Amino acid sequence: MKQKFFTLLAAVLLGSISAFAQNTNPVKGDVNEDGTVDVADIVNVIKIMKEGGGAVGEKMCYWYAGTNGGSAVTADNFIDVASRIAESEVPATGSVTANGQYVYFVMPEPKHIESLTDGNGSAVEFSCTDVMGYHIYKTMDKINGKINYSVEQTVYYSYVGTDPNELIAYAATGELKEDISDNFPNIDGVKTYTSIPTSLEPGITINGGQDYVYVVAPTETLNNASVYLTNTSGGTIVTETLGTFSIGSTEYTVRCTPSEVSTVITAWK
C-alpha cells in the first residue's frame, strides 16, 4: 500500500515539472525550494512524512513589519511582501520608523498585535484584515516617527470539572460570575490550546463529589457535539447551557449538569 502511494506521489510531483519549469514564481511541488520540481522533492516529502508526521523542524510562516515603501499591503500581495521564517522567530516586540506612511504588519493566526504605541507611549489605532489564516494590520493614520509593537499568541481554553471556588458560577443561583472572563483561565485543570480545538478529549473520569459538573469551551468547539458527559455505564448525562462569555474575540459557552453528580466520563458524540 505504501509503495503504491509513493509511486503515485512521484508521478504527481514529476508531472508538474513541465507545467512550472518556465515559471519564475514559486513552483508548486517545489518542496525543497530549489526552483525545480524533481526527485529531490519526493525525497523531502517522504522525509517529512517519516520524521515529522507532517512537518520537519519548525513550522514556517510569513511575517512583516514595515511601511512597504508607501505601498499598501493587501490580501493580494502579502505573501510577496512578507518574509518566510520559522514560527518561533516571529518577534515578540519591536519598532518601525515611518515618514508620513502607513505601517503594516503581517503575521499568522493565532499571533496577533497585543499593543501598538507611539514614542510617547500613547496607543496607535489600527485595522485588521484576515486572509488565508493571516492577520494584515494597518495603522489607521499615517505615521511620522517610531511606533512600538508587541505581539502575542492567542490561547484557547477548555475545562470539565466542578467549581468549588465559585469562579464559574454562583452556587446559589447558577448564574455566571461577572468576572468569569478574568478568572476562568486561572482555574486549576483548565486545558490550553494554540488553536480552537475541534473536540474535547473523551474518556476522562471526573469525580463530581456530589456537586455540579461544568463543561466550558469555545462555542465553536461545543457546537461540534451534542453529548459531552456520560455516566460510568455509558448513558448520556444531559447538560444545560448557563450562558456565554468572551475572552478576547473568542466566545465561550458554559454548560452544566442539571443536578449534583458523583462520577462522570467525558464524551464527544
N, C-alpha and C positions, 0 to 999 in steps of 0.2 A: 504493500500500500504506500509506504514512504517513498519507495523507488519511483512509483508511478507519479506521485506528487511532485518530486524533484524534477522528473523528466518534463512534466507539464510546465513547471515553473521555468525551467531553462528555455523551453520553446517560446514562452510568453516574453521573457526578457530579451532573448536574442532576436525575436521577431520585431522588436521595437527599434533595432539598430538603424535600418534603412529609413524609417519614418522620421527619426530625430537626429541623424548623423549630421545634417547640414544646419541644424537649428543652433543659433548662438545663445539661446536662452537655456536655463536649467533643463536638462534632459530627463524626461520621465523614465524611471527604471534605473537611473544612474545612482545606485546605492552608495558607492564609494566616492562619488562626486569628482571623478577624474575627467568628465566631459564626454565619456564614451560608455555606451551600454555594451558590455561584453561578459565573458565568462567570469571575470573578477567580481562582477556584481552578483552573480549567482553564488559564488563562494561567500560573499559578505552576507547575503540573505540567509544562507544555511547557518553561518556563524551566529547571526542574530537569533535565529530560532533555537539553536542549541544552547547558547550561553546566556541569553537574557530573557527568554520567554517573550520576546517582542522588542527588546532593546539591548544594545551593547553600550556599556558605560552610562553616561548621564543623558537624560533627555535633552534634546536640543530645542531651542525656542528662538523667537525673534524679539529683539529689544532695540529701542531707540529713545533718545532724549536729546532734543535739539530744535533748531529753527527750520531745518531743511532748506536753508538758503532763501527763506521767504516764500517758498512754495508750499502749498497745502499737502498734508499727509492724509490720504483718504483710503477707503476700502479698496480702491483700485490699484494703489501703488505702495501700500505699507510694507509689503514683503520686499520690494525693491529698495525701499529707504532703510529698513531696519537691518541690523546685523544678526547673524545666526550664531548663538552662543549656547553653552551649557546652561541648563536651568539654574544651577547653583550660582552662576556668575551674574545673575540679574542683581544689580547693586541695590543695597537697602537704602542708601542715601546718596545725594549728590547735588550738583547745581548746574544751571545752564545760564549763560550770559547772552542777552539778546539786545539788539539795537533797533527798536521800533518794529519788532517782528512777533508773530505768534510763536509760542513754544509748544511742541508736540511731544507726546510720549506714546510709545507702543510697547505693550507687554502682554504676556499670555495670562488668561484666567488660570488659577484664582489670584494671581498677583494683581494688586491694584494700588493706585495712588492713595496713600493714607493722609498726606498733607502736602500742600504747596504754599510756600510763603515767600515774601519779598525780603529785601535786605533788612527791613525794619521788623521782621517777624510777623507782619500782617498777612492774613490769608489771601491767597490769589485764587480767584474763581476760575473754574474750568468746566468744559463739557466733555462728554464721553460718548463714543460710538462703539458698539460691539459688532465684531465681524469675525467669522471663522475661528471662534474661540479666543479672540484677542480683544483687548481694550485699546482704542485710539483716543487719547486725551488731547485736548486743545485748550489753551488759555482763552478766556472769554475776551480779553483785551490784548493788544499788542504790548510787548514788554520792553522796557528800557532799563537795562541793568541786569543784575543777577537775581535769579529765583532759586530757592532751595526745595528739593523734593524728598519725600520719604515714601518708600514702597513697602507694602505689607502683603501678606498672603492670607486670603480668606480661609477661615477654618469653619467647618460644619460640625454639628454635634448631634448625638442621639443618646437617649437614656431609657432604660427599662428598669424599674425598681420602685421602692417605696419612697416616701417623702417625710422622714422622721423629724426634720428640722423646719418643715413648712416653708421650703424655698420655692416650691412649685405652686401650691395652692393652700388656702386656708382650710384647716381640717374641719372646722365647724360648718362652713358654708359650701365648700368645694369650689369657690371662686378662685381664679388665678391671682397670684400675688402681683401687685402693681410693679414690683421691681424684678420680676422673673427674668427679663432680658439681661439684667446685670448679674443675677445670681446663678442662673442656670449653668453657664459654662464651668462654674466652680463646684458643682455638686460632685461628691465622690462617686466614681464609677461612670461618669459621662465619657462616652467614646468620641474621638475626634477624627475628622476626615479632611483631606485636602480638596475633595470634590463632593458634590451632593451624592450620597450613597443611593444606589438603586434599590437596595433592600437592607433589612436588618438581619443580624445573624440569628438563625433559628437554633433550637435545641439547647438553649441555656436555661438552667434551672434557677428560678428566683424564689427565695424564701420570703413570702409575703408577711409572715409573722402576724397573721390576723389583722392585716392593715390593707389599705388600698394600694394597688399597683398601677403605676403610671407608665405610659408609653409616649415618649416625646421624640420627635424627629422632624426634619424638614417636611413641610406639607407635601411637596413633590414626591418624597420618599414614601410616605404613608399612603399616598394615592395609588401606589403600585400593588397594594394588597387590601384585603378586607378583614383578614383574620391575623391577629398579632400575638395572641396568647392562647394556650390550651392548658387543660388540666393534665395531671400525670397519666390519665387514661387516654389522652389524645383528643378529648372532647373540647369543642370550641368554647372559649371564655369570651363573652361579649364585652366590648369596651364602648364607652360613650365619649363623645367629644366635649371637652370642657371649654375649649377656646383656642385662640391662636395668639402668637406674639412674634415679634421680629427681632432679629439680631442683624444689624446692617440692613442689607436689602433682601435677606432670606427670611421667608415666613416659616414658622414652626407651628405644628399642631400638637395639642396636648390631649391625649386620650387616657381614660381611667376605667378600672373595673367598677361596676355599679355598686359593689359591696366589698366588704373585707374578705380577703382570701388567705389561704395558708401557703400552698406551693403552686407555682405556675411555670409553664415552659414557654419560652419564646418561640413564635411560629411565624411563618411567612407564606400565606396562602391567598 
